[in-house]
Amino acid sequence: MSFPKPHYVETDALRIAVYEEGEGFPVILCHGFPEIAYSWRRQLPALAKAGFRAIAPDQRGFGKTGAPKNAPSGEAAVPLYDMENLTADLVNLLDALELPKAVFCGHDWGGIVAWQMPLRHPDRVAGIIGVNTPFIPRLTREPIAAMREAYGDEMYIVFFQKYGEAEKILEEDVARSVRFWYRTPISRAEYDKLPAEAKNLAFMKRFRADEATWGGESLLTPEEQAVYREAYEATGYEGGINWYRNFTRNWERSAHIEDKARAPSLMISAADDIVLTPEMAEGMEKYVPDLEKHIIADCGHWTQQERPDELNRLMTDWLTRRRQDF
């Protein structure tokens, strides 16, 4: 599948690789981990055809954007990947493109960042689309401690807190890591039948097991696998994992922010996502007053690649109906 060539936006902090298609009101597509802008390859042409300007950046630490300029080496760079910097990158992107505001659409970690935009930079936000990732209000306790208590030390986000360990494991064989992440999902019904010890989200433990035990099939063609492999062979995984190492910092520094996303919003959940479950979107209306919600059936975590046609239909329909509100 063809994908646009990047152009580059220079900011004080980053040289951002940006992939665009179409003209019209801007929709900025924010990828998650372990993704890159290429993850939106099936959404860019659909949004362009519907009359929108689809803009997909490689975000801080990923793809052809890579690490921040003049970043210190090692663990000292971790705070550069906090929420203040991640949302500021999107504001700087708008400024560089001379755009007063945009609709922000995010999947996985990109969804967390997108939902933070109306809290931190409301004047730059025309609307929000969450793909799998719901609005998550600030927790009442420190998040890593809560995750460790709920799932144990092998839970992938808890494991990621050990600087240098997860990236070393994943970078030993990047091709294998790409094959591991992007697979067809187990159904929610099958997942619910598993014993509790098999539902602790210990992804790194599973990754180190025999590949024959992973289950499912690859969601990517060999050509698509090559794009992800080349990207992560160039950057490694450290930048992306550093986003996770800021959960505590983000929590500590957000106590003053009101949990209210005042923008037209669309939430698209996936029925078989075992990490970002549809149940997590229940009650979002308390924090997101102008909200429309949908669930895509027979779909796991990688919605853009598992159910692109359904996702594109929901996104373009909502964007078209709400265009006058932007």
PAVEXFI-717378 format. One line per 5 residues: number of its first residue (from 0); their letters; for each residue x, y, z of C-alpha. Coordinates in steps of 0.1 Angstrom, whole numbers, plus 5000, padded with zeros to 4 digits. Layout:
<pts>
NUM> A> X,Y,Z; ...;
</pts>
This chain:
<pts>
0> MSFPK> 5000,5000,5000; 5014,5034,4991; 5021,5059,5018; 5030,5095,5015; 5066,5106,5017;
5> PHYVE> 5073,5127,5048; 5080,5163,5050; 5097,5178,5081; 5087,5204,5106; 5114,5221,5126;
10> TDALR> 5106,5231,5162; 5129,5240,5190; 5126,5205,5205; 5121,5182,5175; 5124,5177,5138;
15> IAVYE> 5090,5161,5132; 5084,5138,5103; 5049,5145,5090; 5029,5125,5065; 4999,5142,5049;
20> EGEGF> 4971,5135,5024; 4941,5156,5014; 4928,5191,5018; 4902,5206,5042; 4898,5208,5079;
25> PVILC> 4929,5192,5096; 4927,5159,5115; 4959,5150,5133; 4964,5113,5138; 4984,5103,5169;
30> HGFPE> 4998,5068,5169; 5006,5047,5200; 5032,5021,5210; 5048,5003,5193; 5035,5021,5163;
35> IAYSW> 5046,5049,5139; 5027,5072,5116; 5025,5044,5091; 4999,5028,5114; 4974,5052,5099;
40> RRQLP> 4981,5042,5063; 4946,5031,5057; 4930,5061,5073; 4948,5089,5054; 4933,5082,5020;
45> ALAKA> 4898,5077,5036; 4899,5110,5054; 4913,5128,5023; 4885,5113,5002; 4859,5126,5027;
50> GFRAI> 4873,5161,5024; 4897,5164,5053; 4934,5171,5056; 4948,5140,5073; 4981,5147,5091;
55> APDQR> 5000,5118,5107; 5033,5126,5125; 5059,5102,5137; 5058,5113,5174; 5086,5120,5199;
60> GFGKT> 5110,5091,5200; 5094,5072,5171; 5102,5067,5134; 5119,5094,5114; 5112,5119,5141;
65> GAPKN> 5132,5100,5167; 5146,5115,5199; 5144,5152,5209; 5172,5175,5198; 5201,5178,5222;
70> APSGE> 5186,5151,5245; 5209,5138,5272; 5218,5102,5269; 5204,5074,5290; 5179,5077,5318;
75> AAVPL> 5183,5114,5321; 5163,5118,5289; 5131,5101,5304; 5114,5134,5316; 5116,5147,5280;
80> YDMEN> 5088,5123,5272; 5063,5135,5297; 5028,5147,5289; 5038,5184,5289; 5063,5177,5261;
85> LTADL> 5040,5153,5241; 5011,5178,5240; 5035,5207,5233; 5048,5188,5203; 5013,5189,5188;
90> VNLLD> 5008,5226,5195; 5042,5232,5179; 5031,5211,5149; 5000,5233,5145; 5020,5264,5147;
95> ALELP> 5045,5252,5121; 5017,5243,5098; 4999,5276,5105; 4968,5259,5117; 4948,5275,5145;
100> KAVFC> 4932,5242,5156; 4925,5206,5145; 4906,5175,5154; 4930,5152,5173; 4925,5114,5168;
105> GHDWG> 4946,5091,5189; 4950,5053,5193; 4967,5036,5223; 4992,5061,5238; 4983,5085,5211;
110> GIVAW> 4948,5084,5225; 4960,5094,5260; 4978,5124,5244; 4948,5133,5223; 4924,5133,5253;
115> QMPLR> 4949,5156,5272; 4949,5182,5245; 4915,5198,5254; 4926,5198,5291; 4959,5215,5284;
120> HPDRV> 4954,5234,5252; 4917,5238,5247; 4920,5267,5223; 4938,5245,5198; 4913,5216,5198;
125> AGIIG> 4883,5214,5175; 4874,5178,5184; 4887,5145,5197; 4885,5110,5184; 4896,5082,5207;
130> VNTPF> 4904,5049,5190; 4903,5022,5217; 4917,5046,5242; 4890,5062,5264; 4893,5094,5284;
135> IPRLT> 4909,5083,5317; 4905,5107,5346; 4933,5113,5370; 4937,5083,5393; 4933,5088,5430;
140> REPIA> 4966,5071,5437; 5000,5068,5420; 4994,5047,5388; 5024,5023,5388; 5017,5013,5423;
145> AMREA> 4981,5006,5414; 4990,4986,5383; 5016,4966,5403; 4990,4958,5430; 4964,4948,5404;
150> YGDEM> 4986,4928,5380; 5021,4921,5395; 5056,4930,5385; 5055,4912,5352; 5026,4934,5339;
155> YIVFF> 5042,4951,5309; 5038,4988,5320; 5053,4979,5354; 5081,4960,5337; 5088,4989,5314;
160> QKYGE> 5097,5010,5345; 5131,4992,5346; 5152,5015,5325; 5171,4997,5297; 5156,4962,5303;
165> AEKIL> 5126,4959,5280; 5143,4978,5251; 5173,4955,5253; 5150,4924,5250; 5130,4938,5221;
170> EEDVA> 5160,4951,5202; 5178,4917,5202; 5156,4907,5173; 5134,4935,5160; 5118,4914,5133;
175> RSVRF> 5107,4890,5160; 5093,4919,5181; 5073,4931,5151; 5058,4897,5146; 5050,4895,5183;
180> WYRTP> 5030,4928,5186; 5009,4927,5154; 4988,4896,5156; 4951,4887,5153; 4935,4888,5187;
185> ISRAE> 4920,4862,5210; 4883,4869,5213; 4870,4885,5245; 4850,4854,5253; 4880,4832,5250;
190> YDKLP> 4901,4856,5271; 4876,4857,5299; 4878,4819,5302; 4916,4820,5309; 4929,4815,5345;
195> AEAKN> 4937,4847,5364; 4975,4841,5361; 4972,4842,5323; 4955,4876,5324; 4982,4897,5341;
200> LAFMK> 4993,4914,5308; 5028,4900,5312; 5036,4907,5275; 5074,4906,5279; 5073,4872,5295;
205> RFRAD> 5051,4860,5267; 5075,4875,5241; 5104,4856,5255; 5085,4823,5252; 5086,4801,5221;
210> EATWG> 5070,4819,5192; 5048,4789,5185; 5030,4797,5218; 5020,4832,5208; 4988,4823,5191;
215> GESLL> 4970,4842,5163; 4984,4851,5130; 5003,4882,5117; 4981,4912,5109; 5008,4925,5086;
220> TPEEQ> 5021,4916,5051; 5058,4909,5048; 5061,4944,5032; 5043,4960,5061; 5065,4941,5086;
225> AVYRE> 5095,4955,5068; 5084,4991,5073; 5080,4986,5111; 5112,4966,5113; 5133,4992,5095;
230> AYEAT> 5118,5020,5117; 5126,5002,5150; 5160,4990,5138; 5168,5027,5133; 5154,5042,5165;
235> GYEGG> 5153,5013,5189; 5125,5010,5215; 5138,5033,5242; 5120,5065,5231; 5086,5048,5229;
240> INWYR> 5091,5030,5262; 5101,5063,5279; 5065,5075,5274; 5055,5047,5299; 5082,5058,5323;
245> NFTRN> 5064,5091,5328; 5032,5077,5342; 5042,5087,5378; 5056,5121,5367; 5025,5129,5346;
250> WERSA> 5003,5120,5376; 5022,5141,5400; 5022,5171,5377; 4985,5170,5368; 4968,5176,5401;
255> HIEDK> 4958,5211,5391; 4942,5202,5358; 4904,5198,5356; 4893,5165,5342; 4869,5179,5316;
260> ARAPS> 4873,5176,5278; 4851,5203,5264; 4852,5195,5227; 4830,5175,5203; 4842,5139,5209;
265> LMISA> 4839,5105,5194; 4849,5073,5212; 4854,5041,5192; 4861,5010,5212; 4870,4975,5201;
270> ADDIV> 4851,4946,5215; 4881,4922,5218; 4907,4947,5231; 4919,4931,5263; 4940,4961,5274;
275> LTPEM> 4917,4990,5265; 4884,4973,5270; 4850,4988,5260; 4841,4988,5297; 4867,5015,5303;
280> AEGME> 4847,5039,5282; 4816,5036,5305; 4809,5068,5324; 4830,5089,5301; 4801,5113,5297;
285> KYVPD> 4809,5127,5331; 4842,5140,5318; 4834,5145,5281; 4800,5162,5279; 4797,5162,5241;
290> LEKHI> 4803,5125,5234; 4793,5099,5208; 4803,5062,5214; 4806,5031,5192; 4820,4996,5196;
295> IADCG> 4835,4977,5166; 4828,4940,5169; 4853,4912,5163; 4882,4937,5167; 4912,4937,5190;
300> HWTQQ> 4938,4963,5199; 4951,4971,5164; 4919,4986,5151; 4934,5006,5122; 4948,4974,5108;
305> ERPDE> 4921,4949,5119; 4890,4968,5109; 4901,4997,5088; 4869,5000,5067; 4846,5001,5098;
310> LNRLM> 4869,5026,5116; 4871,5048,5085; 4833,5048,5082; 4828,5058,5118; 4854,5085,5117;
315> TDWLT> 4844,5101,5084; 4807,5099,5092; 4812,5117,5125; 4836,5142,5111; 4813,5151,5083;
320> RRRQD> 4783,5154,5106; 4802,5176,5131; 4822,5196,5106; 4801,5228,5113; 4810,5226,5149;
325> F> 4847,5227,5143;
</pts>
